[in-house]
Amino acid sequence: MIPYRRTQLADEMVQALQGRLLLGDAHNGLFLAAPRRTGKSTFLQADLAPALRQAGVEVVYVDLWADTRRDPGTLIAEAIARALQAHLGLVARTAKKAGVKAVKLAGALDIDTSRIGQIDGLTLVDALRSLQQAADSPVALIIDEAQHALTSEAGEAAMTALKSARDQMNQPGQVSLMLVMSGSDRDKLLRLVVSAGAPFYGSQIQALPPLDTDFIAHIAHLVEAQRPDLLPVDRAALQQAFAAFGHRPQFFMAAMGAVLSPLAGHTGRFEPALLQAAQDQQAQDQAQMASEYLGLKPTEQVVLWRMLDQGPRYRPYDAEALRFYRDHLGRPVSVAQAQKALDALRQRTPALVWKSAHGEYAVEDAAMHRWFQARVAAGQWPPESPQGLLALDGD
C-alpha cells in the first residue's frame, strides 16, 4: 500500500484530545466510527499515534479484533501491561530474566504486570496511573474496534474502569489520560455512550472523515510521475471509482495496479477500465451478500431480516418479532427456534451476527445493513431464490 499521511487531521485530533479546543469533548474521550477497510486502523497507527508521540504523549494501542478468540478485557490489560513493562527499566528486565514478576516502581509500588486487571492484581486505574508516572507524560490509550469490548463481562468491566481512570487522572486544564475508541459499526459503538448505564454516557460518536480529494490528487500525481504518457490523469474519474469502491483504498489500489499493469492489455486511457473494475467489485459484493442470505435456513433468514429492518431497536423475542417471523415464514416460530437461528448466525464463518454480554444482537458487518437498505429502496427485497422459502427447515 502506498503511504499517504493525514497529518493535518491527526494534529487537529491531538489538539482536541489535549483539551486545547474551545468547543468539543474529545478530552473526555474521542469516539470515531468508520466502515471497515476505509483506512481507520491505518490512520490510528500511522498518523494519530505518531502525532501524539510527537506531542510528548505515551501511546498504548490495542486492536480488539487482533485475536477475537481472546477476551477483549484481557487484550486491553495486556496492552497496558506491555507499555508499563517497557518503562520499568533495568530492574524489571533483570527481574524478568530471574523469573521474578513483581518489581518496584519508585521504590514504593509492587507491580506484577502479568496480573493487571485481574482480581488479585493491579487495577487498570492503578496501572494507567503508574504508566503515566513512569513515563512522566500523559497517556493515550487507543482501542481499535472498541465495540468488541461489549461482547464479554470482562470487556465491559474494562470500559467502566477506563472511565473511572479518566475521571481520576484528568483535572481541569490538565489531561493525563486520553482515550480514543474506534469502531467499524456506529450502531455498536453507540452502545458505549447512548444509555444512562453506558460507560461513557453523554459522549458523542464522530465519523472519521473518509479519504478525500487530496488522496485522489496524491494518487494521480504518482501515476503522472511514473506514466507521463497518461497525462493528465482524470481526477474526477478516479474520485468516482474510489467512491464506487466504498472509499476502500486497498480495493482501489489493487484495481489501479491491475489496470495499469503492462500485462493487462489495455489500450488508450485506463480510467474507463478502473470504473468498470469498481462496478464489478460493487456487483461482486452485492452478489456475495445475496448468496450468504439465500444460503441460510428459512428461520435464519427471517431472523436476520428482522434484525436488518430494526437495527438498534431489534428485540429477538418480543411479540412483534415473533409475529414478523410467523408472517414472513408462514408458520409460527418459537423463542427456542429463534434462539437456535441466532446461534447459527453467530457461529457461521465469518459470523453474520454480533452479540453483546447483555444479550443484545446486531448484524456483524455494517455493510450488510447498507446493502439491505439499498435493496429495500430499490424495491428488490427480499432476494429471490429459485427454490423460494421452504416450508420447514428442520427446526
C-alpha positions in Angstrom: 0.0 0.0 0.0 1.4 3.4 -1.0 1.8 5.5 2.1 -0.5 8.5 2.4 -0.3 10.7 5.6 -3.2 12.6 7.0 -1.0 14.9 9.2 -3.4 17.8 9.5 -6.3 15.7 10.6 -4.1 13.9 13.2 -2.7 17.2 14.5 -6.2 18.5 14.9 -7.2 15.4 16.9 -4.2 15.8 19.2 -5.2 19.3 19.9 -8.8 18.2 20.7 -7.6 15.3 22.9 -5.4 17.7 24.9 -8.4 19.9 25.6 -7.0 22.8 23.7 -10.0 23.5 21.5 -12.7 25.9 22.7 -15.5 23.6 21.7 -15.6 19.8 21.8 -15.5 17.0 24.3 -12.6 14.9 22.9 -10.5 15.3 26.1 -13.2 13.2 27.8 -12.9 10.5 25.1 -12.8 10.6 21.3 -15.1 8.1 19.6 -14.5 7.5 15.9 -16.7 5.4 13.5 -15.7 4.4 10.0 -16.7 1.5 7.8 -14.3 -1.4 7.5 -11.3 -1.2 5.2 -11.6 2.5 4.7 -8.3 3.3 6.4 -9.4 3.7 10.0 -6.7 1.5 11.6 -4.0 2.8 9.3 -4.9 6.3 10.3 -4.8 5.5 14.0 -1.4 3.7 13.8 0.4 5.7 11.1 -0.9 9.2 11.7 -2.6 9.7 15.1 -0.2 7.6 17.2 2.9 9.3 15.8 1.3 12.8 16.2 0.6 12.0 19.8 4.1 10.8 20.5 5.5 13.9 18.8 3.4 15.9 21.3 5.1 14.0 24.2 2.3 11.5 24.9 2.8 7.9 25.8 0.7 5.9 23.4 -0.8 2.5 24.0 -2.6 0.9 21.0 -4.7 -2.3 21.1 -6.9 -3.8 18.4 -9.7 -5.9 19.9 -10.1 -7.8 16.6 -6.4 -8.8 16.6 -7.5 -12.1 18.3 -11.2 -12.5 18.6 -10.7 -15.8 20.4 -9.4 -13.9 23.5 -11.4 -11.9 25.9 -11.2 -8.2 25.0 -10.7 -7.2 28.6 -7.6 -9.3 28.7 -6.3 -7.7 25.5 -6.7 -4.2 27.0 -5.0 -5.2 30.2 -2.1 -6.8 28.4 -1.5 -3.8 26.1 -1.3 -1.6 29.2 1.0 -4.1 30.9 3.4 -4.2 27.9 3.6 -0.4 27.9 4.2 -0.3 31.7 6.8 -3.1 31.5 8.8 -1.1 28.9 9.1 1.7 31.5 10.1 -0.4 34.5 13.7 -0.2 33.3 16.7 -2.4 34.1 15.3 -3.6 37.4 12.2 -5.1 35.7 14.2 -6.7 32.9 16.6 -8.2 35.4 13.8 -9.5 37.5 12.1 -11.0 34.5 15.2 -12.9 33.5 15.4 -14.2 37.0 11.8 -15.3 36.9 10.6 -12.6 39.3 7.4 -10.9 38.1 6.9 -8.3 40.9 9.1 -5.2 40.7 9.3 -1.9 42.4 8.2 1.4 40.9 9.7 4.5 42.5 10.7 2.2 45.4 7.1 2.0 46.6 4.6 0.2 44.4 4.7 -3.5 43.8 3.7 -4.2 40.2 3.0 -7.6 38.7 2.4 -6.8 35.1 1.2 -10.3 34.4 -1.9 -9.8 36.6 -3.1 -6.3 35.6 -6.8 -6.2 35.5 -7.2 -9.5 37.4 -9.0 -9.8 40.8 -5.8 -10.1 42.8 -3.7 -7.9 40.5 -3.2 -4.2 39.9 -6.4 -2.5 38.7 -6.5 -0.8 35.3 -6.8 2.5 37.0 -3.7 2.0 39.1 -1.8 0.5 36.1 -2.6 3.6 33.9 -1.7 5.9 36.8 1.6 4.0 37.2 2.3 4.2 33.5 1.7 7.9 33.5 4.1 8.3 36.4 6.7 6.0 34.9 6.6 7.7 31.5 6.4 11.1 33.1 4.0 12.2 30.4 0.3 12.0 29.5 -1.0 8.6 28.3 -3.2 8.0 25.3 -5.0 4.6 25.1 -6.2 3.9 21.5 -8.7 1.0 21.4 -9.5 -0.1 17.8 -12.8 -1.9 17.3 -13.8 -0.9 20.8 -17.4 -2.2 20.4 -16.0 -5.7 20.7 -15.3 -5.0 24.4 -19.1 -5.3 24.9 -19.1 -8.9 24.0 -17.7 -10.0 27.4 -18.3 -9.1 31.0 -14.5 -8.5 31.5 -14.5 -6.2 28.4 -17.4 -4.2 29.8 -15.7 -4.0 33.2 -12.5 -2.7 31.5 -14.5 0.0 29.8 -16.0 1.0 33.1 -12.5 1.0 34.7 -11.2 3.2 31.9 -14.0 5.7 32.5 -13.0 5.7 36.2 -9.4 6.2 35.3 -10.2 9.1 33.1 -12.2 10.8 35.9 -9.5 10.2 38.4 -6.5 11.2 36.3 -7.8 14.2 34.5 -8.2 17.6 36.1 -9.5 20.9 34.8 -6.8 22.2 32.5 -4.7 19.0 32.7 -5.4 15.9 30.6 -3.3 13.0 31.8 -5.3 10.2 30.2 -6.6 10.4 26.6 -9.0 7.8 25.4 -9.6 7.1 21.7 -12.2 4.5 20.8 -12.8 3.5 17.2 -15.4 1.2 15.6 -16.4 0.0 12.2 -20.1 0.0 13.2 -21.6 3.2 14.5 -24.6 1.4 16.0 -22.5 -0.9 18.1 -20.1 1.9 19.2 -23.2 3.9 20.3 -23.8 1.3 23.0 -20.8 2.7 24.8 -22.3 6.2 25.0 -26.0 6.2 24.4 -27.7 4.9 27.5 -27.5 6.1 31.1 -25.8 2.8 32.0 -23.2 3.0 29.3 -19.6 3.5 30.4 -19.2 6.8 28.5 -22.7 8.1 28.6 -23.0 11.5 27.1 -20.0 11.3 24.8 -20.5 11.8 21.0 -19.7 9.5 18.2 -17.9 11.2 15.3 -17.5 9.9 11.8 -13.8 9.6 10.8 -13.6 11.6 7.5 -13.1 9.3 4.6 -10.1 9.7 2.3 -10.9 12.6 0.1 -9.8 14.6 -3.0 -6.4 15.1 -1.5 -5.8 11.4 -1.5 -7.0 11.1 -5.2 -4.7 14.0 -6.1 -1.8 12.2 -4.5 -2.5 9.0 -6.4 -3.0 10.9 -9.7 0.3 12.7 -9.2 2.1 9.4 -8.6 0.6 8.0 -11.8 1.6 11.0 -13.8 5.1 10.9 -12.5 5.6 7.2 -13.4 3.5 7.3 -16.6 3.9 10.6 -18.4 2.1 9.1 -21.4 -1.1 9.2 -19.3 -1.0 12.9 -18.6 -3.3 14.4 -17.5 -5.0 11.8 -15.2 -8.8 12.3 -15.0 -9.1 13.0 -11.3 -12.9 13.1 -11.4 -13.0 9.6 -12.8 -10.6 8.4 -10.1 -12.8 10.0 -7.5 -15.9 8.3 -8.9 -14.2 4.9 -9.0 -12.9 5.4 -5.4 -16.5 6.1 -4.2 -17.8 3.1 -6.1 -15.2 1.0 -4.2 -16.7 2.3 -1.0 -13.8 4.6 -0.2 -11.7 1.4 0.5 -8.1 2.2 -0.5 -7.0 -1.5 -0.6 -9.5 -2.4 -3.3 -9.0 0.8 -5.2 -5.2 0.5 -5.3 -5.4 -3.2 -6.3 -7.6 -2.2 -9.2 -5.3 0.6 -10.1 -2.3 -1.8 -10.2 -4.3 -4.2 -12.3 -5.4 -1.8 -15.0 -2.0 -0.1 -15.2 -0.1 -3.3 -15.5 1.6 -4.0 -18.8 0.0 -7.4 -18.7 -3.5 -6.0 -18.6 -3.6 -5.5 -22.3 -5.5 -2.1 -22.1 -5.0 0.4 -24.8 -5.8 4.1 -24.6 -7.0 5.6 -21.3 -7.0 3.5 -18.1 -9.8 5.4 -16.3 -12.7 3.6 -18.0 -11.2 0.2 -17.1 -10.9 1.4 -13.5 -14.5 2.5 -13.4 -15.5 -0.9 -14.8 -13.5 -2.6 -12.1 -15.2 -0.6 -9.5 -18.7 -1.5 -10.8 -17.6 -5.2 -11.0 -16.5 -5.0 -7.3 -19.8 -3.5 -6.3 -21.7 -6.2 -8.1 -19.5 -8.9 -6.6 -20.0 -7.5 -3.0 -23.8 -7.4 -3.5 -23.9 -10.9 -5.0 -21.8 -12.2 -2.1 -24.2 -10.8 0.5 -27.2 -12.1 -1.5 -25.6 -15.5 -1.7 -24.9 -15.6 2.0 -28.5 -14.6 2.8 -30.1 -17.1 0.4 -27.8 -19.8 1.8 -29.4 -19.5 5.2 -32.2 -21.7 6.5 -35.6 -20.0 6.3 -35.8 -19.3 10.0 -32.3 -17.8 10.0 -33.4 -15.6 7.0 -36.4 -14.1 8.7 -34.5 -13.6 12.0 -31.7 -11.8 10.1 -34.3 -9.9 8.0 -35.9 -8.6 11.2 -32.5 -7.6 12.6 -31.6 -5.7 9.4 -35.0 -3.9 9.4 -34.9 -2.9 13.1 -31.2 -2.0 13.6 -30.6 -0.9 17.2 -34.3 -1.4 18.0 -34.1 -5.2 17.4 -35.6 -7.4 20.1 -35.4 -11.0 19.1 -38.2 -12.5 21.2 -40.8 -9.8 21.7 -44.4 -10.3 20.4 -43.8 -8.1 17.4 -40.7 -10.0 16.4 -42.4 -13.4 16.7 -45.3 -12.1 14.7 -42.9 -10.9 12.0 -41.2 -14.3 11.9 -44.6 -16.0 11.5 -46.0 -13.7 8.9 -42.9 -13.9 6.6 -42.2 -17.6 7.2 -45.8 -18.8 7.0 -45.7 -20.7 10.3 -45.1 -19.9 14.0 -41.6 -19.6 15.3 -40.9 -20.3 19.0 -38.4 -18.4 21.1 -36.3 -21.6 21.2 -36.3 -21.7 17.4 -35.4 -18.0 17.1 -32.6 -18.6 19.6 -31.3 -21.5 17.6 -31.3 -19.4 14.5 -29.4 -16.6 16.2 -26.8 -19.1 17.5 -26.3 -20.5 14.0 -25.9 -17.0 12.5 -23.2 -16.2 15.2 -21.4 -19.5 14.5 -21.0 -19.0 10.8 -17.6 -18.3 9.4 -17.4 -15.3 9.1 -20.1 -14.6 11.7 -23.2 -12.8 10.5 -24.4 -11.7 13.9 -22.8 -9.9 16.9 -23.9 -10.4 20.5 -23.1 -8.3 23.5 -22.6 -9.6 27.0 -26.1 -8.3 27.8 -27.7 -10.4 25.1 -28.1 -7.6 22.5 -27.9 -8.6 18.9 -26.8 -6.8 15.8 -25.5 -7.5 12.3 -21.8 -8.2 12.4 -20.8 -6.3 9.3 -22.5 -2.9 8.9 -22.0 -3.2 5.1 -24.9 -5.8 5.1 -27.2 -3.2 6.7 -26.3 -0.7 3.9 -26.9 -3.4 1.3 -30.3 -4.2 2.8 -31.3 -0.5 2.8 -30.3 -0.1 -0.8 -32.3 -3.2 -1.9 -35.4 -2.0 0.0 -35.1 1.4 -1.6 -34.9 -0.2 -5.0 -37.9 -2.5 -4.3 -35.6 -5.6 -4.5 -36.1 -7.1 -1.1 -36.1 -9.9 -0.2 -33.6 -11.5 -2.6 -35.2 -14.2 -4.7 -34.1 -17.8 -4.8 -35.4 -20.2 -7.5 -36.5 -22.6 -4.7 -38.1 -19.9 -2.6 -38.5 -20.4 1.1 -39.0 -24.0 2.2 -42.0 -24.8 4.4 -39.8 -26.4 7.0 -36.1 -26.2 7.8 -35.5 -28.8 10.4 -36.2 -26.5 13.4 
